[in-house]
Amino acid sequence: MNNNKVQNNRAWWLVLPMLILVAFSAIIPLMTVVNYSVQDVLGPHARFFTGTEWFQTMLNDSALQAAFLRQMIFSLTILAIQIPLGIGIALIMPKRGWQASAVLILITLPLLIPWNVVGSIWQIFTRGDIGLMGWGLRELGINYNITRNAGDAWATIILMDVWHWTPLVAMLCYSGLRSIPEAYYQAARIDRASKWAVFRYIQLPKLTNVLVIAVLLRFMHSFMIYAEPFVLTGGGPGSSTTFLSQSLATMAIGQQDLGPSAAFSLIYFLVILLVSWIFYTTIMHMQKDKNPQGGA
């Protein structure tokens, strides 16, 4: 009896449209950026090969180095606040009934608002004359002004991002908590485990995969944030809230420096990939260290 199976390759035709879409939406533009990054574009028909000159220029640019430092501080601050806060919110959310449905609907509302609209909302919200937050702080005697004080601008951008994106972390953690079998909690009750012990030895280990997704999503988005701080502060006061994405947009669109901006965007892309890989490998190694025989 011949056990060799005839492989049917017709299924590849179903994948072909997506491959073509990815090619036109990602691969071809990426190759175009790579092409621009090694050229000095002076006009439609005036281009000169520069090699790695633009990459060296971008890496040695003090303004971009300062923007990179601000970007890292912002992203790490966002992760340090949103991940624990999202876990905490998920733990106190109702597990079933109409209350669970109502809380899920309410908590997702900030995620439905477009990014540029979020910036506009908070710009109005923080104004001292018509904004509730700005007016309230002024009435309390607090000198709050995001257009003049860099600390106020930073605090407002962080608060805005926490309000906008913590619900995503909370929903991811909530789905992870709901997937834990009830048998684990029954065993914990039999052993009279405390709430901290249940969280430490049952809930947190089971949330590892969900937290990997949450950390990667939040890091990548916070590292590429553009619309919200641009609308809220315009990068000011001065350049105190100018992040890498705003520097890239100014260089590529405002100044039309295609070569340097292409090199900068590739460096930007590689930094996001590298840091995301570091986060992923670190979390997975931590999980393996806690469960060395998890696959047994």
CORWO-V853277 format. One record per residue. N is the residue number from 1. RES is the residue in one small letter. PSI is psi in whole degrees, -180 to 180 (none if undefined). NEAR is the number of other C-alpha atoms within 12 Angstrom. Layout:
BEGIN
N_RES_PSI_NEAR + N_RES_PSI_NEAR
END
This chain:
BEGIN
1_m_130_4 + 2_n_115_5 + 3_n_-1_5 + 4_n_127_6 + 5_k_140_7 + 6_v_121_8 + 7_q_128_8 + 8_n_111_8 + 9_n_5_10 + 10_r_-21_10 + 11_a_-24_10 + 12_w_-27_12 + 13_w_-26_12 + 14_l_-28_11 + 15_v_-22_13 + 16_l_-45_14 + 17_p_-40_13 + 18_m_-39_14 + 19_l_-40_16 + 20_i_-41_15 + 21_l_-44_14 + 22_v_-39_15 + 23_a_-44_15 + 24_f_-29_15 + 25_s_-17_14 + 26_a_-56_15 + 27_i_-49_15 + 28_i_-46_16 + 29_p_-37_18 + 30_l_-43_20 + 31_m_-34_18 + 32_t_-42_21 + 33_v_-43_25 + 34_v_-41_27 + 35_n_-44_27 + 36_y_-32_33 + 37_s_-17_35 + 38_v_19_29 + 39_q_156_28 + 40_d_106_27 + 41_v_111_23 + 42_l_-17_15 + 43_g_179_13 + 44_p_-33_9 + 45_h_18_8 + 46_a_96_10 + 47_r_143_17 + 48_f_135_18 + 49_f_130_17 + 50_t_-6_20 + 51_g_-129_19 + 52_t_16_24 + 53_e_-44_22 + 54_w_-36_31 + 55_f_-43_26 + 56_q_-39_18 + 57_t_-44_23 + 58_m_-40_32 + 59_l_-26_25 + 60_n_2_15 + 61_d_118_17 + 62_s_-35_13 + 63_a_-40_22 + 64_l_-33_30 + 65_q_-41_22 + 66_a_-40_22 + 67_a_-38_29 + 68_f_-42_33 + 69_l_-44_20 + 70_r_-39_28 + 71_q_-44_36 + 72_m_-43_26 + 73_i_-43_21 + 74_f_-48_37 + 75_s_-44_35 + 76_l_-37_25 + 77_t_-43_25 + 78_i_-45_38 + 79_l_-42_34 + 80_a_-28_20 + 81_i_-50_24 + 82_q_-36_38 + 83_i_-54_37 + 84_p_-40_24 + 85_l_-42_24 + 86_g_-40_37 + 87_i_-44_35 + 88_g_-43_24 + 89_i_-42_25 + 90_a_-35_33 + 91_l_-31_28 + 92_i_-4_19 + 93_m_145_29 + 94_p_146_18 + 95_k_-26_21 + 96_r_171_14 + 97_g_-178_11 + 98_w_-25_12 + 99_q_-40_14 + 100_a_-43_20 + 101_s_-42_16 + 102_a_-43_16 + 103_v_-40_23 + 104_l_-40_27 + 105_i_-46_17 + 106_l_-39_16 + 107_i_-21_26 + 108_t_-8_22 + 109_l_-44_19 + 110_p_-30_23 + 111_l_-19_24 + 112_l_-10_17 + 113_i_129_17 + 114_p_152_16 + 115_w_-45_25 + 116_n_-31_22 + 117_v_-35_22 + 118_v_-45_31 + 119_g_-41_31 + 120_s_-41_24 + 121_i_-47_27 + 122_w_-26_34 + 123_q_-43_32 + 124_i_-41_22 + 125_f_-32_24 + 126_t_-1_32 + 127_r_140_27 + 128_g_-20_25 + 129_d_-40_18 + 130_i_-10_16 + 131_g_137_21 + 132_l_-46_18 + 133_m_-47_26 + 134_g_-42_26 + 135_w_-42_21 + 136_g_-43_19 + 137_l_-36_20 + 138_r_-40_19 + 139_e_-28_15 + 140_l_0_12 + 141_g_14_11 + 142_i_126_14 + 143_n_91_19 + 144_y_123_28 + 145_n_110_30 + 146_i_-13_33 + 147_t_-12_27 + 148_r_-28_19 + 149_n_118_20 + 150_a_-36_22 + 151_g_-43_19 + 152_d_-40_27 + 153_a_-45_34 + 154_w_-47_34 + 155_a_-39_25 + 156_t_-42_33 + 157_i_-42_41 + 158_i_-45_34 + 159_l_-41_26 + 160_m_-44_36 + 161_d_-38_38 + 162_v_-44_32 + 163_w_-38_29 + 164_h_-40_35 + 165_w_-12_40 + 166_t_-35_38 + 167_p_-33_35 + 168_l_-46_36 + 169_v_-41_41 + 170_a_-42_38 + 171_m_-38_38 + 172_l_-45_34 + 173_c_-37_39 + 174_y_-43_35 + 175_s_-36_27 + 176_g_-40_30 + 177_l_-38_35 + 178_r_-20_23 + 179_s_-6_19 + 180_i_127_22 + 181_p_146_15 + 182_e_-23_14 + 183_a_-32_12 + 184_y_-43_21 + 185_y_-36_23 + 186_q_-42_15 + 187_a_-38_16 + 188_a_-40_22 + 189_r_-37_15 + 190_i_-39_12 + 191_d_0_13 + 192_r_45_13 + 193_a_144_18 + 194_s_168_16 + 195_k_-38_17 + 196_w_-41_14 + 197_a_-39_18 + 198_v_-43_25 + 199_f_-43_22 + 200_r_-40_17 + 201_y_-11_22 + 202_i_-60_27 + 203_q_-49_33 + 204_l_-46_29 + 205_p_-36_28 + 206_k_-17_28 + 207_l_0_36 + 208_t_-50_31 + 209_n_-38_26 + 210_v_-40_32 + 211_l_-32_37 + 212_v_-46_33 + 213_i_-45_26 + 214_a_-45_38 + 215_v_-45_43 + 216_l_-45_31 + 217_l_-46_30 + 218_r_-36_38 + 219_f_-48_39 + 220_m_-42_31 + 221_h_-43_28 + 222_s_-30_39 + 223_f_-19_36 + 224_m_12_31 + 225_i_137_38 + 226_y_-60_31 + 227_a_-46_27 + 228_e_-55_38 + 229_p_-29_44 + 230_f_-43_33 + 231_v_-38_26 + 232_l_-50_38 + 233_t_-15_38 + 234_g_18_28 + 235_g_-5_33 + 236_g_-174_26 + 237_p_139_22 + 238_g_-120_15 + 239_s_23_26 + 240_s_-26_33 + 241_t_27_42 + 242_t_113_40 + 243_f_177_40 + 244_l_-40_41 + 245_s_-38_35 + 246_q_-38_37 + 247_s_-41_37 + 248_l_-43_35 + 249_a_-41_27 + 250_t_-42_24 + 251_m_-43_24 + 252_a_-41_23 + 253_i_-45_16 + 254_g_-45_13 + 255_q_-13_14 + 256_q_34_18 + 257_d_86_27 + 258_l_-42_32 + 259_g_-57_37 + 260_p_-40_40 + 261_s_-34_39 + 262_a_-44_36 + 263_a_-41_37 + 264_f_-43_41 + 265_s_-36_36 + 266_l_-42_30 + 267_i_-43_30 + 268_y_-48_31 + 269_f_-45_23 + 270_l_-36_15 + 271_v_-43_23 + 272_i_-44_28 + 273_l_-44_19 + 274_l_-49_17 + 275_v_-38_22 + 276_s_-41_27 + 277_w_-40_20 + 278_i_-46_18 + 279_f_-47_26 + 280_y_-50_25 + 281_t_-36_18 + 282_t_-47_18 + 283_i_-42_25 + 284_m_-37_23 + 285_h_-37_16 + 286_m_-39_17 + 287_q_-41_24 + 288_k_-36_17 + 289_d_-34_13 + 290_k_-29_17 + 291_n_70_16 + 292_p_-23_12 + 293_q_31_9 + 294_g_-27_11 + 295_g_-3_7 + 296_a_none_5
END
